[in-house]
């Protein structure tokens, strides 16, 4: 059984680099990875906030948020 991983980002250079380097490095046999661009899917910002995301890029694995570097505060993405 694989774990769910959601990578939230807003399309900024920091976010894109993190997506390319980190999200793609997760073992697909262990993680079901979903990439969510909050700039184009603003309806999912509240979902990210409820998951504990405070800034993007962020990776949420099995409900636990991990903030990567600092691209933008979630409030700024709104």
SULDA-V768294 format. One record per residue. N is the residue number from 0. RES is the residue in three letters. PHI is phi as a letter, one per 20 degrees, with the letter a starting at -180 (NA if undefined). Layout:
n=N res=RES phi=PHI
n=N res=RES phi=PHI
This chain:
n=0 res=UNK phi=NA
n=1 res=UNK phi=e
n=2 res=UNK phi=e
n=3 res=UNK phi=e
n=4 res=UNK phi=c
n=5 res=UNK phi=d
n=6 res=UNK phi=d
n=7 res=UNK phi=e
n=8 res=UNK phi=b
n=9 res=UNK phi=c
n=10 res=UNK phi=n
n=11 res=UNK phi=f
n=12 res=UNK phi=g
n=13 res=UNK phi=f
n=14 res=UNK phi=f
n=15 res=UNK phi=f
n=16 res=UNK phi=f
n=17 res=UNK phi=f
n=18 res=UNK phi=f
n=19 res=UNK phi=f
n=20 res=UNK phi=e
n=21 res=UNK phi=e
n=22 res=UNK phi=f
n=23 res=UNK phi=f
n=24 res=UNK phi=e
n=25 res=UNK phi=f
n=26 res=UNK phi=f
n=27 res=UNK phi=f
n=28 res=UNK phi=f
n=29 res=UNK phi=d
n=30 res=UNK phi=c
n=31 res=UNK phi=e
n=32 res=UNK phi=e
n=33 res=UNK phi=d
n=34 res=UNK phi=d
n=35 res=UNK phi=c
n=36 res=UNK phi=e
n=37 res=UNK phi=f
n=38 res=UNK phi=f
n=39 res=UNK phi=d
n=40 res=UNK phi=c
n=41 res=UNK phi=f
n=42 res=UNK phi=f
n=43 res=UNK phi=d
n=44 res=UNK phi=f
n=45 res=UNK phi=f
n=46 res=UNK phi=g
n=47 res=UNK phi=f
n=48 res=UNK phi=f
n=49 res=UNK phi=f
n=50 res=UNK phi=e
n=51 res=UNK phi=n
n=52 res=UNK phi=f
n=53 res=UNK phi=d
n=54 res=UNK phi=b
n=55 res=UNK phi=d
n=56 res=UNK phi=f
n=57 res=UNK phi=b
n=58 res=UNK phi=d
n=59 res=UNK phi=d
n=60 res=UNK phi=d
n=61 res=UNK phi=l
n=62 res=UNK phi=n
n=63 res=UNK phi=d
n=64 res=UNK phi=e
n=65 res=UNK phi=c
n=66 res=UNK phi=e
n=67 res=UNK phi=d
n=68 res=UNK phi=l
n=69 res=UNK phi=b
n=70 res=UNK phi=d
n=71 res=UNK phi=a
n=72 res=UNK phi=f
n=73 res=UNK phi=g
n=74 res=UNK phi=f
n=75 res=UNK phi=f
n=76 res=UNK phi=f
n=77 res=UNK phi=g
